[in-house]
Amino acid sequence: MYSRIVGTGGYLPENVMTNADLEKIVETSDDWITERTGIKQRHIAVEGETTCDIAEKAARQAIEAADLKPQDIDLIIVATTTPDRIFPSTACLLQARLDIHGCAAFDVQAVCTGFVYALSIAEKFIRTGSATRALVVGAETTSRILDWTDRSTCVLFGDGAGAVVLAPSEEAGILSTHLHADGQYSDLLTVPEGVSQGFDKMKAGEAYIQMQGNEVFKMAVNTLGRIVDETLTANNLEKSDIDWLIPHQANIRIIKATARKLNMSMDQVVVTVDHHGNTSAASIPLALDVAVRDGRIKRGETLLLEAFGGGFTWGSALLKY
């Protein structure tokens, strides 16, 4: 028995912030941002709009696309670094919004790799018979933890949510997932404040993303190259067997480096970073939903999903759509 994606959904806040808008609030330029990241715009949650709000919109789309009702769902996993509350989990809040009762619901925190982690967990629930319809959501309001005076970070991130529904299938679906982490690099990409460390700064609204960009870039390129090899070897596949690469949308240069590793044309790579920015755990499901809805990705094609994030965490999922 396999676990197969039977529906996708996505949502981006209506508020769009272009590079020209950023030029007005921080010392930067459209050329500088575009050349280094490939980003032209990003969506920013409006005041009062929460991670659960945007997760709900993406979730309802995915459930509808799967031709199901919310009450058919018996597992909810939300990948997020920016939950509505310390507790309960955003998954529980989403469960209440969808009028679903009794099934397991929990959050996963692996930053930009969060959706791949959550997908891997849900896949194992399905394959073992512990769930029959799993809702997996990546949702972030990363704009809430940005220092808008720091041009090295505030230009990179955006808000959004993407979702998939998994169901059992006798046909091949998710073929393998590969998850990794190495906490020794935690200070290279971090928000150094939290509940039990630096709580005063968090209460004051001063818990911001800090990143050592050059070091993160090098680690990401090298690590994603290795995860490509690991995934292909585990499935006894050649690079040419991959129809689509759906990468975490952090930086166009990292995406192109991974495509070169696969000897893939950029025409086979789903790229949304130019319009979405880095939406962390939401970026892969958002990109998947875009390519499914515009008809690029078709049933039976082989997809490679890969991500790298703070922790450091990294991972991949190989699947037949």
C-alpha positions in Angstrom: 0.0 0.0 0.0 1.3 3.4 -1.0 0.4 6.9 0.2 -0.6 9.2 -2.7 -1.3 12.9 -3.1 -4.9 13.2 -4.1 -5.4 17.0 -3.7 -3.4 20.2 -3.5 -4.1 23.7 -2.3 -2.4 27.0 -1.8 -3.0 30.5 -0.5 -1.1 33.8 -0.5 -2.1 36.9 1.4 -3.5 39.6 -0.8 -0.9 42.2 0.4 2.0 42.2 -2.1 5.4 43.8 -1.3 7.6 44.4 -4.3 11.3 45.1 -4.3 10.4 48.7 -5.1 8.4 48.9 -1.9 11.4 47.6 0.0 13.6 50.3 -1.4 11.5 52.8 0.5 12.1 51.2 3.9 15.6 49.7 3.8 18.9 50.4 1.9 18.5 48.1 -1.0 17.5 48.0 -4.7 15.5 45.9 -7.1 18.7 45.0 -9.0 20.6 43.9 -5.8 17.7 41.7 -4.6 17.0 40.2 -8.0 20.6 39.4 -8.8 21.3 37.7 -5.5 18.0 35.9 -4.9 15.8 36.0 -7.9 13.0 37.5 -5.8 10.9 40.3 -7.3 8.0 40.3 -4.9 6.5 38.5 -1.8 3.2 38.4 -0.1 2.9 39.7 3.5 0.1 38.9 5.9 -2.1 41.9 6.8 -2.5 43.0 10.4 -4.6 40.4 12.3 -4.1 37.7 9.6 -2.6 34.6 11.3 -0.9 31.4 10.2 -4.1 29.5 10.9 -6.1 31.9 8.8 -4.0 31.2 5.7 -3.5 27.5 6.5 -7.3 27.1 6.5 -7.7 28.6 3.0 -5.0 26.3 1.6 -6.4 23.3 3.4 -10.0 23.8 2.1 -8.6 24.1 -1.4 -6.7 20.8 -1.0 -9.7 19.0 0.5 -12.0 20.2 -2.3 -9.4 19.2 -5.0 -9.4 15.7 -3.4 -13.2 15.6 -3.8 -13.5 15.1 0.0 -15.3 16.8 2.9 -13.3 18.1 5.9 -14.9 15.3 8.0 -13.2 12.7 5.8 -9.8 13.8 7.2 -8.4 11.7 10.0 -4.9 13.2 10.5 -3.8 16.8 10.4 -0.1 17.9 10.4 0.9 21.5 10.1 4.5 22.4 9.4 5.2 25.9 10.7 7.8 28.0 12.4 5.3 30.8 13.1 2.4 29.2 15.0 -0.5 31.3 16.2 0.1 30.4 19.8 2.7 28.7 22.0 -0.2 26.2 22.5 -2.5 24.7 21.4 -0.8 23.7 18.1 -1.9 25.5 14.9 -3.0 22.0 13.7 -5.5 21.9 16.6 -6.7 25.4 15.8 -7.1 24.4 12.1 -8.9 21.3 13.2 -11.5 23.4 15.0 -11.9 25.7 12.0 -12.6 22.8 9.7 -15.1 21.3 12.2 -13.1 18.1 12.5 -13.2 16.2 15.8 -11.2 13.5 17.4 -8.4 12.7 15.0 -4.7 13.3 15.7 -3.5 16.9 15.0 -0.1 18.3 15.7 2.6 20.7 14.4 6.0 19.9 13.1 8.9 22.4 13.4 11.8 21.9 11.0 11.8 25.4 9.5 12.1 25.4 5.7 12.3 21.5 5.6 9.1 21.3 7.7 6.8 20.3 4.9 9.1 17.4 3.8 9.3 16.3 7.5 5.5 16.5 7.8 4.9 14.7 4.5 7.2 11.9 5.6 5.3 11.4 8.9 1.9 11.4 7.3 3.1 8.9 4.6 4.0 6.5 7.4 0.6 6.9 9.1 -1.1 6.0 5.8 1.2 3.1 4.9 0.7 1.5 8.4 -3.1 2.0 8.3 -3.0 4.4 11.2 -4.8 7.0 9.0 -6.7 7.0 5.7 -6.9 10.7 4.7 -4.1 12.9 5.9 -4.1 16.7 5.6 -0.5 18.1 5.5 -0.1 21.8 5.5 2.9 24.1 5.4 2.0 27.6 6.6 4.1 30.6 7.6 3.8 34.2 8.6 7.5 34.7 8.6 7.1 38.5 8.2 6.3 38.6 11.9 9.9 37.6 12.8 11.7 39.8 10.4 13.8 42.8 11.3 12.7 45.3 8.7 15.9 47.3 9.1 18.1 44.3 8.2 18.4 44.2 4.4 20.2 40.8 4.5 17.0 39.1 5.8 13.9 41.2 5.3 14.2 41.0 1.5 14.1 37.2 1.4 11.0 36.1 3.1 7.2 36.1 2.4 4.1 34.6 3.9 1.8 31.9 2.5 0.4 28.4 2.9 0.3 25.2 0.8 -1.5 21.9 1.5 -1.9 18.4 0.3 -4.2 15.5 1.1 -2.7 12.0 1.2 -4.8 8.8 0.7 -3.9 5.1 0.4 -3.3 3.8 -3.1 -2.3 0.5 -4.6 -0.5 2.5 -7.3 2.9 4.0 -6.5 2.7 7.3 -4.7 5.4 8.5 -2.3 8.4 6.3 -3.1 10.8 7.4 -0.4 11.6 10.2 2.0 14.9 11.2 3.4 15.3 13.4 6.5 18.4 14.8 8.1 19.5 17.5 10.6 22.8 18.7 12.2 22.3 21.0 15.2 26.0 22.1 15.3 25.2 24.7 12.7 22.2 26.2 14.6 23.7 29.7 15.0 24.1 30.2 11.2 20.4 30.6 10.7 18.3 31.2 13.8 15.9 33.2 15.8 17.9 33.2 19.1 15.0 34.1 21.4 12.1 32.0 22.6 10.0 30.9 25.6 12.9 29.6 27.8 15.7 31.7 26.3 15.4 35.4 25.7 11.7 35.6 26.5 11.9 39.3 27.3 13.0 40.1 23.8 10.2 37.8 22.4 7.6 39.7 24.5 9.0 43.0 23.2 8.6 41.8 19.6 12.3 41.7 19.1 12.7 38.0 18.2 14.1 38.2 14.7 15.7 35.9 12.1 19.5 36.1 12.1 21.4 34.6 9.2 25.0 34.3 8.1 24.2 34.3 4.4 27.4 33.1 2.8 27.8 30.2 5.1 24.2 29.2 4.7 24.4 29.4 0.9 27.5 27.1 0.8 26.0 24.5 3.1 22.7 24.5 1.2 24.3 23.9 -2.2 26.5 21.1 -0.9 23.9 19.4 1.3 21.2 19.5 -1.4 23.7 17.9 -3.9 24.2 15.0 -1.5 20.5 14.5 -0.8 19.9 14.2 -4.6 22.4 11.4 -4.8 21.0 9.7 -1.7 17.4 9.8 -3.1 18.3 8.5 -6.5 20.5 5.7 -5.1 17.8 4.6 -2.7 15.4 4.2 -5.5 17.8 2.8 -8.1 17.0 5.7 -10.4 19.0 7.8 -12.9 18.9 11.5 -13.0 16.9 11.3 -16.3 14.1 9.5 -14.5 13.0 12.6 -12.7 10.3 14.6 -14.5 10.1 17.6 -12.2 12.2 19.1 -9.5 10.1 21.0 -6.9 12.7 22.7 -4.6 12.4 24.8 -1.5 12.1 28.4 -2.9 14.9 30.1 -1.0 17.2 31.5 -3.7 17.3 31.1 -7.5 21.1 30.4 -7.4 20.6 27.4 -5.0 17.7 26.2 -7.2 19.9 26.4 -10.3 22.8 24.6 -8.6 20.5 21.7 -7.7 19.1 21.5 -11.2 22.7 21.3 -12.6 23.3 18.5 -10.2 20.4 16.6 -11.8 21.4 17.7 -15.3 17.9 19.2 -15.6 16.8 22.0 -17.7 15.2 24.8 -15.7 12.1 24.1 -17.8 11.7 21.0 -15.6 12.0 23.0 -12.4 9.1 24.6 -10.7 10.2 28.1 -9.7 8.0 30.5 -7.7 10.7 32.3 -5.7 10.4 35.3 -7.9 6.8 35.9 -6.9 6.6 34.2 -3.5 10.0 34.8 -1.9 11.0 32.3 0.7 7.9 31.1 2.4 9.7 28.6 4.5 7.6 25.4 5.2 5.0 26.7 2.8 7.2 27.0 -0.3 7.2 23.4 -1.6 3.5 22.8 -1.3 2.8 26.2 -2.8 5.0 25.5 -5.7 3.5 22.0 -6.2 0.0 23.5 -6.2 0.9 26.2 -8.7 2.3 23.6 -11.1 -0.6 21.1 -10.6 -3.2 23.8 -11.2 -1.5 25.3 -14.3 -1.3 21.8 -15.9 2.5 21.4 -15.9 2.5 18.5 -13.6 0.5 15.5 -14.7 -0.5 12.2 -13.1 2.1 9.5 -13.3 5.1 11.9 -13.4 8.0 11.5 -11.0 8.7 14.4 -8.7 11.6 15.2 -6.5 10.9 17.5 -3.6 13.9 18.9 -1.6 14.5 21.5 1.1 17.1 22.9 3.4 16.4 25.0 6.5 17.6 26.3 9.8 18.7 23.7 12.3 20.3 22.8 9.9 17.6 20.5 8.6 17.4 19.1 5.1 15.3 16.4 3.4 13.8 15.1 0.2 10.7 13.2 -1.0 10.5 11.2 -4.2 7.0 10.5 -5.5 4.8 9.6 -8.4 2.1 12.2 -8.7 
